[in-house]
Amino acid sequence: MKQLSTKVTSNAHGQDSSYFLGWQEYEKNPYDETKNPQGIIQMGLAENQLCFDLIEEWLAKNPDAASFKRSDGQSVFRELALFQDYHGLPEFKKALAEFMEEIRGNRVTFDPSKIVLAAGSTSANETLMFCIAQPGDAILLPTPYYPGFDRDLKWRTGVEIVPILCSSANGFQITESALQQAYQQAHKLDLRVKGVLVTNPSNPLGTTLTRRELNLLLDFITSKNIHLISDEIYSGTVFGSEFVSVMDVLKDKKLENTEVSKRVHVVYSLSKDLGLPGFRVGAIYSNDEMVVSAATKMSSFGLVSSQTQYLLSAMLSDKKFTRTYIDENQKRLRIRQKRLASGLEAAGITCLRSNAGLFGWVDMRHLLDTNTFEAEFELWKKIVYEVKLNISPGSSCHCTEPGWFRVCFANMSEETLALAMKRLKEYVESTDSGRLMSRSSHERLKSLRKKTVSNWVFRVSWTDREPDER
């Protein structure tokens, strides 16, 4: 028998997570309005398809860019088709830096020479792991977190993830005690902590980190002499407030060009803000020259094609287009999120108040038979196979509380979203009816009502606050 590497034979990739299993079930029976109206609706994929018309309109108006021609009509095809080094096209890095600045209200600047291009944020995050940690070192990560991080950060690098345990009691905010407990837990496991990674805005919460949390994180990494990676790939999807980047807080704290700033790294991508995951455009921004140098060399394993860079350089350099796109994208996301929330409310379900992202963090704890992850898994299976909606259970995001689910809303039409909400409402109503019929006891009904009121009070106390007060 042929001997294979441990990478091949191990199960560390995480492909057997319910997060990925839901995709597999969807692919077996995908919903189509005309061809398969009874199929599974994909609500487990965080894609942004709401502004494709704006990009297609730009492409139609700028055929030279898509045809790889300069403004004078001269073709650059041969130039782009030949070998390019891994530093990237200067014009694209400049345009990307300016786009990142624009998303942040031009309050901070990005030096194109400190940008390393990568084939998506998956590659960017893994590259940073290789740069700052050794196999067996630990990265602290707030829960709940994106399921793909178990693959991106750990699988090939040998780095371990130690969770920073956050709870619904304060809207899943990061606290100092949670940070300290995670750090101590890593040491109990004999792991050396090399940094903290956060997603801002959060995937799966759909919320932005507050200035208080960002200040807390910077103070923490300063005191521990470790790194902070801020994955900001959803920064252009903020629709409920102004996006505050870790770069804003570095500037406010007058930490620019300090040793601390060298240990703060930003990951960015055009997959979510522009809805172009298939273009595979990611980036690392770092003030550490050694990280930039090493990451640039490593980028040869996952380059962004010159043709892609050329096309997007022209698009992002069109300031009229980028201003219109950013504003319209945020407006459409705000409207779509409200439709998700109202559809859930009609089904007697609420979600965490969000101000960003392509998904809602949905509270279905009251639909669990028991307060266990086994009950969550059973509910998830019913929703996938009976309701025919693929959503992501909180356990796949390492949530510490059973009954939360991530539900995506920007990868489908309004009509499909309405149908998904209709299916869910019908399921909840049928489930409630069955429960009441089988549990006619007055005390049981009274207990159920008390639970509902209790949950409602909690949600009001949380959701009535503005995002920066979370």
DRENMILO-883018 format. One record per residue (C-alpha): x, y, z. Coordinates in Angstrom, 2 decimals. Layout:
<pts>
+---------+---------+---------+
|       x |       y |       z |
+---------+---------+---------+
|       X |       Y |       Z |
...
+---------+---------+---------+
</pts>
This chain:
<pts>
+---------+---------+---------+
|       x |       y |       z |
+---------+---------+---------+
|    0.00 |    0.00 |    0.00 |
|    1.29 |    3.43 |   -0.95 |
|    2.41 |    5.50 |    2.05 |
|    0.81 |    8.94 |    2.17 |
|    1.58 |   12.03 |    4.23 |
|   -0.22 |   12.77 |    7.48 |
|   -1.83 |   15.79 |    5.78 |
|   -3.59 |   13.40 |    3.43 |
|   -4.61 |   10.84 |    6.03 |
|   -5.56 |   13.16 |    8.91 |
|   -9.00 |   14.67 |    9.44 |
|   -7.72 |   18.09 |   10.48 |
|   -9.07 |   19.95 |    7.43 |
|  -12.53 |   20.20 |    9.00 |
|  -14.39 |   19.17 |    5.86 |
|  -16.69 |   16.96 |    7.93 |
|  -18.06 |   19.97 |    9.83 |
|  -21.82 |   20.55 |    9.53 |
|  -20.85 |   23.86 |    7.93 |
|  -19.44 |   22.01 |    4.92 |
|  -21.89 |   19.12 |    5.09 |
|  -24.75 |   21.55 |    4.53 |
|  -23.10 |   22.69 |    1.30 |
|  -22.83 |   19.09 |    0.15 |
|  -26.54 |   18.50 |    0.76 |
|  -27.39 |   21.69 |   -1.12 |
|  -25.28 |   20.60 |   -4.10 |
|  -27.24 |   17.34 |   -4.27 |
|  -30.57 |   19.17 |   -4.44 |
|  -30.11 |   22.90 |   -5.27 |
|  -33.14 |   25.16 |   -5.38 |
|  -34.04 |   26.66 |   -8.75 |
|  -37.14 |   28.76 |   -9.23 |
|  -38.18 |   26.92 |  -12.38 |
|  -36.09 |   23.73 |  -12.60 |
|  -36.22 |   22.63 |   -8.95 |
|  -38.62 |   24.77 |   -6.87 |
|  -38.67 |   22.20 |   -4.05 |
|  -34.89 |   22.14 |   -3.72 |
|  -32.67 |   23.32 |   -0.86 |
|  -32.14 |   27.09 |   -0.67 |
|  -28.51 |   28.00 |   -0.05 |
|  -28.34 |   30.22 |    3.05 |
|  -24.98 |   28.94 |    4.25 |
|  -22.86 |   30.79 |    1.70 |
|  -21.69 |   34.35 |    2.48 |
|  -21.68 |   35.72 |   -1.05 |
|  -22.60 |   39.27 |   -1.98 |
|  -24.63 |   39.30 |   -5.19 |
|  -26.63 |   42.45 |   -4.51 |
|  -24.58 |   44.84 |   -6.68 |
|  -23.54 |   42.72 |   -9.63 |
|  -25.55 |   45.06 |  -11.85 |
|  -23.28 |   47.98 |  -10.91 |
|  -20.15 |   46.03 |  -11.79 |
|  -21.65 |   44.74 |  -15.03 |
|  -22.68 |   48.29 |  -15.93 |
|  -19.11 |   49.50 |  -15.34 |
|  -17.71 |   46.69 |  -17.49 |
|  -20.11 |   47.59 |  -20.30 |
|  -18.99 |   51.23 |  -20.14 |
|  -15.30 |   50.32 |  -19.98 |
|  -14.79 |   47.61 |  -22.62 |
|  -11.10 |   48.48 |  -23.03 |
|  -10.31 |   47.38 |  -19.47 |
|  -12.03 |   44.02 |  -19.95 |
|  -10.28 |   43.65 |  -23.33 |
|   -6.90 |   44.45 |  -21.78 |
|   -6.41 |   47.66 |  -23.73 |
|   -4.97 |   50.99 |  -22.62 |
|   -6.91 |   54.23 |  -22.98 |
|   -5.13 |   54.79 |  -26.30 |
|   -6.50 |   51.48 |  -27.61 |
|   -3.18 |   49.64 |  -27.49 |
|   -3.39 |   46.04 |  -26.28 |
|   -1.52 |   45.00 |  -23.15 |
|   -2.45 |   41.33 |  -23.53 |
|    1.07 |   40.12 |  -24.34 |
|    2.52 |   42.11 |  -21.45 |
|    0.01 |   40.62 |  -19.00 |
|    0.33 |   37.12 |  -20.42 |
|    4.06 |   36.96 |  -19.68 |
|    5.61 |   36.15 |  -16.29 |
|    5.04 |   38.66 |  -13.49 |
|    6.94 |   38.64 |  -10.22 |
|    5.13 |   38.21 |   -6.94 |
|    5.24 |   41.87 |   -5.90 |
|    2.10 |   42.59 |   -7.93 |
|    1.26 |   45.37 |  -10.37 |
|    2.06 |   48.76 |   -8.76 |
|   -1.05 |   50.32 |  -10.29 |
|   -3.29 |   47.71 |   -8.70 |
|   -1.69 |   47.93 |   -5.25 |
|   -2.11 |   51.70 |   -5.34 |
|   -5.77 |   51.42 |   -6.40 |
|   -6.44 |   48.76 |   -3.74 |
|   -4.83 |   50.91 |   -1.00 |
|   -6.98 |   53.88 |   -1.99 |
|  -10.13 |   51.73 |   -2.02 |
|   -9.34 |   50.50 |    1.50 |
|   -8.86 |   54.10 |    2.59 |
|  -12.15 |   55.16 |    1.04 |
|  -14.05 |   52.43 |    2.91 |
|  -12.58 |   53.82 |    6.13 |
|  -13.71 |   57.37 |    5.35 |
|  -10.15 |   58.37 |    4.33 |
|   -9.27 |   58.74 |    8.02 |
|   -6.25 |   56.45 |    7.65 |
|   -3.79 |   55.79 |    4.85 |
|   -2.31 |   52.57 |    3.47 |
|    1.16 |   52.47 |    1.94 |
|    1.03 |   50.29 |   -1.22 |
|    4.57 |   49.08 |   -0.54 |
|    3.31 |   47.43 |    2.68 |
|    0.62 |   45.46 |    0.84 |
|    1.21 |   41.80 |   -0.01 |
|   -1.21 |   40.30 |   -2.53 |
|   -2.61 |   36.81 |   -1.98 |
|   -5.11 |   34.50 |   -3.63 |
|   -7.97 |   35.48 |   -1.31 |
|   -8.14 |   35.98 |    2.45 |
|   -7.72 |   32.22 |    3.01 |
|   -4.21 |   32.46 |    1.60 |
|   -3.54 |   35.77 |    3.37 |
|   -4.46 |   34.44 |    6.81 |
|   -2.48 |   31.24 |    6.37 |
|    0.55 |   33.20 |    5.18 |
|    0.41 |   35.35 |    8.32 |
|    0.31 |   32.19 |   10.43 |
|    3.49 |   30.98 |    8.74 |
|    5.09 |   34.40 |    9.37 |
|    4.33 |   34.83 |   13.07 |
|    4.01 |   31.32 |   14.52 |
|    5.65 |   27.91 |   14.68 |
|    3.85 |   24.55 |   14.68 |
|    2.44 |   24.05 |   18.16 |
|    2.10 |   27.79 |   18.89 |
|   -1.35 |   29.20 |   19.61 |
|   -3.58 |   31.92 |   18.22 |
|   -6.45 |   33.22 |   20.34 |
|   -9.77 |   33.57 |   18.51 |
|  -13.09 |   34.96 |   19.85 |
|  -16.11 |   32.67 |   19.62 |
|  -18.21 |   32.27 |   17.63 |
|  -15.86 |   32.33 |   14.65 |
|  -15.83 |   31.48 |   10.93 |
|  -15.67 |   27.66 |   10.57 |
|  -13.10 |   27.88 |    7.78 |
|  -10.48 |   29.18 |   10.24 |
|  -10.00 |   25.62 |   11.48 |
|   -8.69 |   24.92 |    7.98 |
|   -7.08 |   28.27 |    7.10 |
|   -5.10 |   28.80 |   10.29 |
|   -4.33 |   25.25 |   11.42 |
|   -4.36 |   22.62 |    8.72 |
|   -1.02 |   23.19 |    7.00 |
|    0.68 |   25.46 |    9.57 |
|    0.38 |   23.26 |   12.67 |
|   -0.79 |   26.30 |   14.66 |
|   -3.38 |   25.70 |   17.38 |
|   -6.52 |   27.78 |   18.02 |
|   -7.46 |   28.58 |   21.60 |
|  -10.97 |   30.09 |   21.85 |
|  -11.75 |   33.37 |   23.60 |
|  -15.13 |   32.40 |   25.02 |
|  -17.78 |   35.08 |   24.40 |
|  -21.47 |   34.82 |   25.31 |
|  -24.87 |   36.20 |   24.40 |
|  -25.13 |   37.84 |   27.83 |
|  -23.34 |   40.91 |   26.43 |
|  -23.96 |   40.35 |   22.72 |
|  -20.82 |   38.21 |   22.29 |
|  -18.49 |   41.12 |   23.06 |
|  -14.82 |   40.49 |   23.80 |
|  -14.00 |   41.12 |   27.45 |
|  -10.72 |   41.43 |   29.31 |
|  -11.55 |   38.45 |   31.51 |
|  -12.24 |   36.29 |   28.43 |
|   -8.91 |   37.31 |   26.90 |
|   -7.01 |   36.52 |   30.09 |
|   -8.76 |   33.18 |   30.54 |
|   -7.92 |   32.15 |   26.96 |
|   -4.30 |   33.16 |   27.47 |
|   -4.10 |   31.15 |   30.70 |
|   -5.79 |   28.16 |   29.05 |
|   -3.15 |   28.16 |   26.31 |
|   -0.41 |   28.07 |   28.93 |
|   -2.14 |   25.20 |   30.73 |
|   -2.01 |   23.34 |   27.42 |
|    1.70 |   24.20 |   27.17 |
|    1.09 |   26.36 |   24.09 |
|    2.95 |   29.57 |   23.42 |
|    0.50 |   32.33 |   22.44 |
|    1.72 |   34.28 |   19.41 |
|   -1.29 |   36.47 |   18.74 |
|   -5.00 |   37.21 |   18.60 |
|   -7.05 |   37.07 |   15.40 |
|  -10.38 |   38.88 |   15.14 |
|  -12.82 |   39.42 |   12.30 |
|  -14.07 |   42.98 |   12.11 |
|  -16.88 |   43.05 |   11.08 |
|  -17.53 |   39.69 |   12.66 |
|  -18.30 |   36.56 |   10.74 |
|  -20.74 |   35.11 |   11.88 |
|  -22.19 |   37.83 |   14.15 |
|  -22.61 |   40.55 |   11.53 |
|  -21.44 |   43.19 |   14.02 |
|  -18.46 |   45.53 |   14.17 |
|  -16.00 |   45.65 |   17.03 |
|  -16.47 |   48.69 |   19.24 |
|  -13.67 |   51.14 |   19.97 |
|  -13.67 |   49.82 |   23.53 |
|  -12.98 |   46.29 |   22.26 |
|  -10.31 |   47.48 |   19.85 |
|   -8.59 |   49.48 |   22.61 |
|   -8.80 |   46.43 |   24.86 |
|   -7.20 |   44.24 |   22.19 |
|   -4.36 |   46.68 |   21.57 |
|   -3.67 |   47.00 |   25.29 |
|   -3.71 |   43.20 |   25.61 |
|   -1.26 |   42.49 |   22.78 |
|    0.97 |   45.30 |   24.06 |
|    1.11 |   43.80 |   27.54 |
|    1.71 |   40.26 |   26.25 |
|    4.09 |   41.28 |   23.45 |
|    2.10 |   39.32 |   20.85 |
|    0.51 |   40.00 |   17.45 |
|   -2.98 |   41.15 |   16.46 |
|   -4.46 |   40.16 |   13.10 |
|   -7.59 |   42.07 |   12.12 |
|   -9.43 |   40.31 |    9.31 |
|  -11.41 |   43.18 |    7.76 |
|  -12.75 |   41.53 |    4.62 |
|  -16.31 |   42.70 |    5.44 |
|  -15.29 |   46.32 |    6.11 |
|  -17.18 |   47.63 |    3.07 |
|  -20.41 |   45.89 |    4.12 |
|  -21.01 |   48.06 |    7.22 |
|  -24.49 |   49.54 |    6.86 |
|  -25.61 |   50.52 |   10.35 |
|  -22.76 |   52.73 |   11.53 |
|  -19.29 |   53.95 |   10.60 |
|  -16.68 |   51.24 |   10.28 |
|  -13.84 |   51.60 |   12.79 |
|  -10.69 |   49.76 |   11.73 |
|   -7.86 |   48.76 |   14.01 |
|   -5.86 |   51.26 |   11.94 |
|   -8.16 |   54.03 |   13.20 |
|   -7.44 |   53.08 |   16.80 |
|   -3.69 |   52.82 |   16.22 |
|   -3.83 |   56.39 |   14.93 |
|   -6.03 |   57.60 |   17.81 |
|   -3.67 |   56.05 |   20.37 |
|   -0.68 |   57.59 |   18.56 |
|    0.81 |   54.13 |   18.05 |
|    1.64 |   54.55 |   14.37 |
|    5.25 |   53.74 |   13.51 |
|    5.86 |   52.11 |   16.90 |
|    6.92 |   48.60 |   17.85 |
|    3.28 |   47.82 |   18.66 |
|    2.17 |   48.85 |   15.16 |
|    4.64 |   46.32 |   13.72 |
|    2.65 |   43.58 |   15.46 |
|   -0.71 |   44.69 |   14.04 |
|   -1.62 |   43.21 |   10.67 |
|   -4.74 |   43.72 |    8.52 |
|   -6.18 |   41.14 |    6.14 |
|   -8.39 |   42.34 |    3.30 |
|  -10.13 |   40.87 |    0.27 |
|  -12.46 |   41.89 |   -2.54 |
|  -14.52 |   38.71 |   -2.11 |
|  -17.19 |   40.24 |    0.14 |
|  -17.18 |   44.00 |   -0.51 |
|  -17.19 |   43.66 |   -4.30 |
|  -18.70 |   40.17 |   -4.35 |
|  -15.77 |   38.71 |   -6.31 |
|  -14.66 |   35.53 |   -4.48 |
|  -13.99 |   33.85 |   -7.81 |
|  -11.37 |   36.49 |   -8.66 |
|   -9.27 |   35.35 |   -5.68 |
|   -7.99 |   38.75 |   -4.56 |
|   -6.73 |   39.03 |   -1.00 |
|   -4.14 |   41.17 |    0.73 |
|   -2.01 |   41.47 |    3.84 |
|   -1.13 |   44.90 |    5.21 |
|    1.71 |   45.03 |    7.72 |
|    4.07 |   47.65 |    9.14 |
|    6.69 |   44.98 |    9.80 |
|    9.23 |   44.94 |    6.96 |
|   10.27 |   41.35 |    7.70 |
|    6.64 |   40.16 |    7.58 |
|    6.08 |   42.01 |    4.30 |
|    9.28 |   40.55 |    2.82 |
|    8.56 |   36.98 |    3.92 |
|    4.88 |   37.11 |    2.99 |
|    5.77 |   38.47 |   -0.45 |
|    8.06 |   35.51 |   -1.06 |
|    5.38 |   33.10 |    0.18 |
|    2.81 |   34.70 |   -2.12 |
|    4.44 |   32.91 |   -5.04 |
|    2.37 |   29.88 |   -3.93 |
|   -0.89 |   31.78 |   -4.45 |
|   -0.59 |   34.69 |   -6.85 |
|   -3.33 |   36.96 |   -8.17 |
|   -3.26 |   36.82 |  -11.97 |
|   -1.94 |   39.87 |  -13.80 |
|   -5.10 |   40.00 |  -15.89 |
|   -7.24 |   40.21 |  -12.76 |
|   -5.01 |   42.92 |  -11.30 |
|   -5.15 |   44.96 |  -14.51 |
|   -8.93 |   44.84 |  -14.78 |
|   -9.56 |   45.65 |  -11.12 |
|   -6.93 |   48.38 |  -11.15 |
|   -8.98 |   50.20 |  -13.78 |
|  -12.22 |   49.64 |  -11.86 |
|  -10.94 |   50.72 |   -8.45 |
|   -9.19 |   53.76 |   -9.94 |
|  -12.57 |   55.06 |  -11.13 |
|  -13.42 |   57.14 |   -8.03 |
|  -16.90 |   58.01 |   -9.22 |
|  -17.66 |   54.31 |   -9.53 |
|  -16.17 |   53.34 |   -6.15 |
|  -18.07 |   56.09 |   -4.31 |
|  -21.35 |   55.06 |   -5.92 |
|  -20.67 |   51.37 |   -5.37 |
|  -19.77 |   51.66 |   -1.67 |
|  -22.86 |   53.76 |   -0.91 |
|  -25.27 |   51.62 |   -2.92 |
|  -23.85 |   48.35 |   -1.61 |
|  -24.34 |   49.47 |    1.98 |
|  -27.86 |   50.70 |    1.22 |
|  -28.92 |   47.43 |   -0.40 |
|  -27.40 |   45.36 |    2.40 |
|  -29.29 |   47.42 |    4.98 |
|  -32.59 |   46.85 |    3.18 |
|  -31.93 |   43.13 |    2.71 |
|  -30.95 |   42.62 |    6.35 |
|  -34.20 |   44.28 |    7.45 |
|  -36.13 |   41.88 |    5.23 |
|  -34.38 |   38.93 |    6.81 |
|  -35.11 |   40.26 |   10.31 |
|  -38.78 |   40.93 |    9.53 |
|  -39.18 |   37.50 |    7.92 |
|  -37.69 |   35.85 |   10.98 |
|  -39.87 |   37.94 |   13.28 |
|  -42.97 |   36.77 |   11.42 |
|  -41.85 |   33.23 |   12.26 |
|  -41.37 |   34.13 |   15.93 |
|  -37.57 |   34.16 |   15.60 |
|  -35.16 |   37.00 |   16.35 |
|  -31.52 |   37.64 |   15.56 |
|  -28.67 |   39.60 |   17.03 |
|  -28.87 |   43.22 |   15.98 |
|  -26.35 |   43.57 |   13.18 |
|  -24.77 |   46.50 |   11.39 |
|  -22.60 |   44.71 |    8.83 |
|  -21.97 |   41.53 |    6.89 |
|  -23.96 |   39.27 |    4.61 |
|  -25.74 |   37.22 |    7.30 |
|  -27.73 |   37.29 |   10.49 |
|  -26.83 |   35.54 |   13.76 |
|  -30.17 |   33.93 |   14.46 |
|  -31.51 |   32.83 |   17.83 |
|  -33.46 |   29.55 |   17.62 |
|  -32.85 |   28.43 |   21.18 |
|  -36.58 |   28.31 |   21.85 |
|  -36.98 |   25.67 |   19.10 |
|  -34.59 |   23.21 |   20.75 |
|  -36.06 |   20.19 |   22.52 |
|  -33.24 |   20.38 |   25.05 |
|  -30.48 |   22.91 |   25.69 |
|  -27.80 |   20.74 |   24.08 |
|  -25.71 |   20.68 |   20.93 |
|  -27.27 |   17.31 |   20.11 |
|  -30.66 |   19.05 |   20.00 |
|  -29.15 |   21.83 |   17.87 |
|  -27.85 |   19.25 |   15.40 |
|  -31.27 |   17.59 |   15.22 |
|  -32.92 |   20.96 |   14.56 |
|  -30.33 |   21.73 |   11.89 |
|  -31.04 |   18.42 |   10.13 |
|  -34.78 |   19.16 |   10.11 |
|  -34.17 |   22.60 |    8.64 |
|  -31.90 |   21.18 |    5.93 |
|  -33.90 |   18.07 |    5.00 |
|  -37.50 |   19.08 |    5.81 |
|  -37.57 |   22.87 |    5.50 |
|  -34.89 |   22.65 |    2.81 |
|  -32.79 |   25.60 |    3.91 |
|  -29.05 |   25.23 |    4.30 |
|  -28.03 |   27.34 |    7.29 |
|  -24.95 |   27.03 |    9.51 |
|  -25.39 |   25.77 |   13.10 |
|  -23.64 |   27.69 |   15.85 |
|  -21.66 |   24.61 |   16.88 |
|  -19.84 |   24.73 |   13.52 |
|  -18.80 |   28.29 |   14.48 |
|  -17.66 |   27.07 |   17.93 |
|  -20.42 |   28.96 |   19.68 |
|  -20.59 |   27.97 |   23.36 |
|  -24.42 |   28.16 |   23.49 |
|  -26.68 |   25.73 |   21.58 |
|  -29.40 |   27.14 |   19.34 |
|  -27.71 |   29.93 |   17.38 |
|  -27.45 |   29.75 |   13.57 |
|  -25.82 |   31.84 |   10.85 |
|  -28.26 |   32.66 |    8.03 |
|  -26.98 |   34.35 |    4.84 |
|  -29.19 |   36.76 |    2.90 |
|  -27.13 |   38.43 |    0.14 |
|  -26.55 |   35.47 |   -2.20 |
|  -30.12 |   35.20 |   -3.49 |
|  -32.99 |   37.21 |   -4.96 |
|  -35.63 |   38.94 |   -2.83 |
|  -38.16 |   36.38 |   -4.02 |
|  -35.97 |   33.48 |   -2.91 |
|  -35.43 |   35.09 |    0.50 |
|  -39.19 |   35.56 |    0.87 |
|  -39.74 |   31.89 |    0.02 |
|  -37.10 |   30.83 |    2.55 |
|  -38.81 |   32.86 |    5.28 |
|  -42.18 |   31.38 |    4.28 |
|  -40.82 |   27.84 |    4.58 |
|  -39.31 |   28.59 |    7.98 |
|  -42.50 |   30.20 |    9.27 |
|  -44.58 |   27.21 |    8.21 |
|  -42.16 |   24.86 |    9.92 |
|  -42.17 |   26.81 |   13.20 |
|  -45.96 |   27.00 |   13.22 |
|  -46.31 |   23.27 |   12.61 |
|  -43.74 |   22.51 |   15.28 |
|  -45.41 |   24.75 |   17.85 |
|  -48.78 |   23.17 |   17.10 |
|  -47.39 |   19.70 |   17.58 |
|  -45.78 |   20.64 |   20.86 |
|  -48.92 |   22.21 |   22.27 |
|  -51.04 |   19.21 |   21.25 |
|  -48.68 |   16.72 |   22.88 |
|  -48.08 |   18.87 |   25.95 |
|  -51.52 |   19.99 |   27.03 |
|  -50.37 |   20.46 |   30.59 |
|  -51.12 |   23.99 |   31.80 |
|  -47.79 |   24.13 |   33.61 |
|  -45.88 |   23.27 |   30.45 |
|  -47.64 |   26.02 |   28.52 |
|  -46.98 |   28.45 |   31.36 |
|  -43.28 |   27.48 |   31.37 |
|  -43.06 |   27.94 |   27.60 |
|  -44.59 |   31.42 |   27.85 |
|  -42.21 |   32.35 |   30.66 |
|  -39.26 |   31.26 |   28.53 |
|  -40.51 |   33.30 |   25.57 |
|  -40.97 |   36.43 |   27.72 |
|  -37.55 |   35.95 |   29.28 |
|  -35.92 |   35.68 |   25.87 |
|  -37.84 |   38.71 |   24.65 |
|  -36.66 |   40.83 |   27.60 |
|  -33.07 |   39.81 |   26.93 |
|  -33.36 |   40.64 |   23.25 |
|  -34.90 |   44.05 |   23.89 |
|  -32.24 |   44.92 |   26.46 |
|  -29.60 |   43.99 |   23.88 |
|  -31.06 |   45.01 |   20.54 |
|  -32.37 |   48.41 |   21.56 |
|  -28.82 |   49.66 |   22.00 |
|  -26.85 |   51.33 |   19.26 |
|  -24.02 |   49.22 |   17.77 |
|  -21.27 |   51.16 |   19.57 |
|  -22.99 |   50.56 |   22.91 |
|  -22.93 |   46.78 |   22.62 |
+---------+---------+---------+
</pts>
